[in-house]
């Protein structure tokens, strides 16, 4: 198992190489998209366990769009 909290970055060379914060590198069978999906699922499960909103914004959060206008977001998660 790889600790998702310690992943520094992913490389596709064509193998998927996971580089950890400490410099260790692991070649994994899953593609980069699958690794990212699993990390996102893990983070959602952690955040939902403490009552925090899942996703980058909570309900009613304000985001600035490319045109500079602010609007209310939908609930993510």
C-alpha positions in Angstrom: 0.0 0.0 0.0 1.1 3.5 -0.7 0.1 6.3 1.7 -1.9 8.8 -0.5 -1.0 11.6 1.9 2.7 11.3 1.0 2.5 11.2 -2.8 4.5 14.0 -4.3 3.8 13.4 -8.0 3.1 10.9 -10.7 5.0 10.2 -13.9 3.9 8.2 -16.9 7.0 7.0 -18.7 5.0 4.7 -20.1 4.9 3.0 -16.7 3.2 4.8 -13.9 5.8 6.0 -11.4 4.7 7.3 -8.0 7.2 9.5 -6.3 6.8 10.0 -2.6 7.7 13.0 -0.5 10.8 11.2 0.8 12.1 10.5 -2.7 11.1 6.9 -2.9 9.7 5.8 -6.3 7.3 3.0 -7.0 6.3 1.6 -10.3 2.6 0.6 -10.1 0.4 -1.5 -12.4 -2.5 1.1 -12.4 -2.4 4.0 -14.8 -2.1 7.5 -13.5 -5.8 8.2 -13.9 -6.6 5.2 -11.7 -4.1 6.3 -9.1 -5.7 9.8 -9.0 -9.2 8.3 -8.8 -8.2 6.2 -5.9 -6.6 9.1 -4.1 -9.7 11.3 -4.6 -11.9 8.4 -3.3 -9.7 8.1 -0.3 -9.7 11.8 0.4 -13.5 11.9 0.1 -13.9 9.1 2.6 -11.6 10.9 5.0 -13.4 14.2 4.7 -16.9 12.7 4.9 -15.9 11.1 8.2 -15.3 14.4 9.9 -18.3 16.2 8.4 -16.4 18.4 6.0 -17.8 19.0 2.5 -16.3 16.8 -0.2 -14.8 18.5 -3.2 -13.0 21.8 -3.5 -16.0 23.9 -2.5 -18.7 23.7 0.1 -22.3 24.6 -0.5 -22.7 28.2 -1.4 -19.0 28.8 -1.8 -18.0 31.7 -4.1 -15.8 31.0 -7.1 -14.3 33.4 -9.6 -14.9 32.4 -13.2 -12.6 33.1 -16.0 -14.5 36.3 -16.9 -14.0 37.7 -13.4 -17.6 37.3 -12.3 -18.5 35.6 -9.0 -21.3 33.2 -8.7 -22.7 30.6 -6.3 -21.6 27.0 -6.9 -23.6 23.9 -6.7 -22.9 21.4 -4.0 -20.0 19.1 -5.0 -19.5 15.6 -3.7 
